[in-house]
Amino acid sequence: MQKSKCKSQNVKGHFAIYVLRFALCIAFTGCASLPHIVILNDPLKAQEHADLASIYEEKGEYDLAVREGEEAIKMDSRNMKALIAIGNSHLQKGSYDKAERYYKKAMKIEPKNGALLNNTAMLYLFTGRLEEAERLAREATFTNSPHVGYYYDTLGKVYEKMGKEKEAQEAFEKANELLKSPQ
């Protein structure tokens, strides 16, 4: 019985010393924050971070998408999924300069990526760079992608903004035709 009482007092003594050290730290050095948890080894691979970035982007959680995409890029600077997810997230947030920066990085890696061409065309449409938007949207329609119907829709929006009614109507009709047919 006496032995356990002694251990209990010893534990209390160590705790009291810890509390005293913490109080002195706060009083004399101003370190009033609590300790932070630091992850020394990230268990996820670059592609897993990129997948998370894409999921967050689709759910509209753009800050989380950017964070996960950046983690993927730290591990693999050529990860297209991460670059596009970050660019798309910045586009949705209205951070057009940042979106363009990531789209350009991705273009250097895969210049004929239909989704990338289309999304960059949308960026240029939003920022009034209509000639560039038209060029990229047209280029996207020539890619071998199951999403070409969406690219024609973007092209139609560009033509509409340019005041090219006939071309816009043709692009929208082609988009509807492609989007209705089974892929």
C-alpha positions in Angstrom: 0.0 0.0 0.0 2.7 2.4 0.9 4.6 1.7 -2.3 1.8 2.8 -4.6 1.3 6.0 -2.6 4.9 6.9 -3.1 4.6 6.3 -6.9 1.5 8.5 -7.0 3.3 11.3 -5.2 6.3 10.9 -7.6 4.0 11.2 -10.7 2.3 14.3 -9.1 5.8 15.8 -8.6 6.8 15.3 -12.2 3.5 16.8 -13.4 4.0 19.8 -11.1 7.5 20.3 -12.5 6.0 20.2 -16.1 3.4 22.8 -15.2 6.0 25.0 -13.6 8.2 24.8 -16.6 5.3 25.6 -18.9 4.3 28.6 -16.7 7.9 29.9 -16.7 8.0 29.5 -20.5 4.9 31.6 -20.9 6.0 34.2 -18.3 9.5 34.8 -19.5 9.6 34.0 -23.2 6.1 34.8 -24.4 5.5 31.3 -25.9 1.8 31.3 -25.1 0.8 28.8 -27.8 0.2 25.2 -27.2 2.4 22.6 -28.8 1.6 21.8 -32.5 1.3 18.4 -34.0 3.8 17.8 -36.7 3.5 15.0 -39.2 7.1 13.9 -40.1 6.1 11.3 -42.6 3.3 11.8 -45.1 1.7 8.4 -45.7 0.0 9.5 -48.9 1.6 9.3 -52.4 1.5 12.1 -54.9 -1.4 10.5 -56.9 -3.4 10.1 -53.7 -3.0 13.8 -52.9 -4.0 14.6 -56.5 -7.1 12.4 -56.2 -8.1 14.2 -53.1 -7.5 17.6 -54.8 -9.8 16.6 -57.6 -12.5 15.3 -55.2 -12.3 18.5 -53.1 -12.5 20.6 -56.3 -15.6 18.7 -57.5 -17.2 19.3 -54.1 -16.5 23.0 -54.2 -14.0 22.9 -51.4 -11.4 24.9 -53.3 -9.0 25.8 -50.5 -8.7 22.1 -49.6 -8.3 21.2 -53.3 -5.4 23.7 -53.5 -3.8 22.4 -50.4 -3.9 18.7 -51.5 -2.8 19.6 -55.0 0.2 21.5 -53.7 1.1 18.4 -51.6 1.0 16.3 -54.8 3.1 18.8 -56.7 5.7 18.8 -54.0 6.1 15.1 -54.6 5.6 15.1 -58.4 5.8 18.5 -60.1 4.4 17.0 -63.3 1.2 15.6 -61.8 -1.5 16.8 -64.3 -4.4 16.0 -62.2 -3.1 18.1 -59.3 -2.1 21.0 -61.6 -5.5 21.1 -63.3 -7.4 20.7 -59.9 -5.4 23.7 -58.5 -6.0 25.7 -61.6 -9.7 24.9 -61.6 -10.0 25.8 -58.0 -8.3 29.1 -58.5 -10.6 29.8 -61.5 -13.7 29.1 -59.4 -12.4 31.4 -56.7 -11.8 34.2 -59.2 -8.1 34.1 -58.7 -7.5 34.2 -62.5 -3.7 34.9 -62.4 -3.1 31.9 -60.2 -5.4 29.7 -62.3 -3.4 30.8 -65.4 -0.1 30.0 -63.8 -1.1 26.4 -63.0 -2.7 25.9 -66.4 0.5 27.1 -68.1 2.5 24.7 -66.1 0.2 21.9 -67.1 0.3 23.0 -70.8 4.1 22.6 -70.8 3.6 19.0 -69.8 0.6 18.0 -71.9 -0.3 20.7 -74.5 -3.0 18.7 -76.2 -5.0 17.8 -73.1 -8.6 18.6 -74.0 -9.8 19.4 -70.5 -6.9 21.7 -69.9 -7.4 23.5 -73.3 -11.1 23.9 -72.5 -10.6 25.2 -69.0 -8.0 27.6 -70.1 -10.4 28.8 -72.8 -13.0 29.4 -70.1 -10.4 31.4 -68.1 -9.7 33.6 -71.1 -13.4 34.0 -71.8 -13.9 35.2 -68.2 -11.0 37.6 -68.5 -12.0 39.0 -71.9 -9.2 37.4 -73.9 -11.6 36.2 -76.6 -9.2 35.5 -79.4 -7.1 33.2 -77.2 -10.3 31.6 -75.8 -11.5 30.9 -79.3 -8.2 29.4 -80.4 -8.0 27.1 -77.3 -11.7 26.1 -77.4 -11.4 25.2 -81.1 -8.2 23.2 -80.4 -10.0 21.3 -77.6 -12.7 20.2 -80.0 -10.1 18.4 -82.1 -8.9 16.3 -79.2 -9.8 12.6 -78.8 -11.9 13.1 -75.6 -15.2 11.8 -74.5 -16.0 15.4 -73.4 -15.8 17.1 -76.8 -19.4 18.1 -76.5 -18.6 20.3 -73.5 -15.7 21.8 -75.5 -18.1 22.8 -78.3 -20.3 24.4 -75.6 -17.4 26.5 -74.5 -16.6 27.4 -78.1 -20.3 28.5 -78.5 -20.0 30.7 -75.4 -16.9 32.3 -76.8 -18.5 33.0 -80.1 -21.6 34.3 -78.4 -19.4 36.8 -76.4 -17.6 37.8 -79.6 -21.0 38.5 -81.3 -20.6 35.7 -83.8 -24.2 34.5 -83.6 -24.1 32.0 -86.5 -20.9 30.3 -85.3 -22.2 30.3 -81.7 -25.4 28.6 -82.9 -23.5 26.0 -84.9 -21.2 25.2 -81.9 -24.2 24.9 -79.5 -25.9 22.5 -82.0 -22.8 20.4 -82.3 -22.5 20.4 -78.5 -26.1 19.2 -78.0 -25.7 16.5 -80.7 -22.5 15.1 -79.0 -23.9 15.4 -75.5 -27.1 13.5 -76.4 -25.4 10.7 -78.2 -24.1 7.7 -76.1 -20.4 8.0 -75.5 
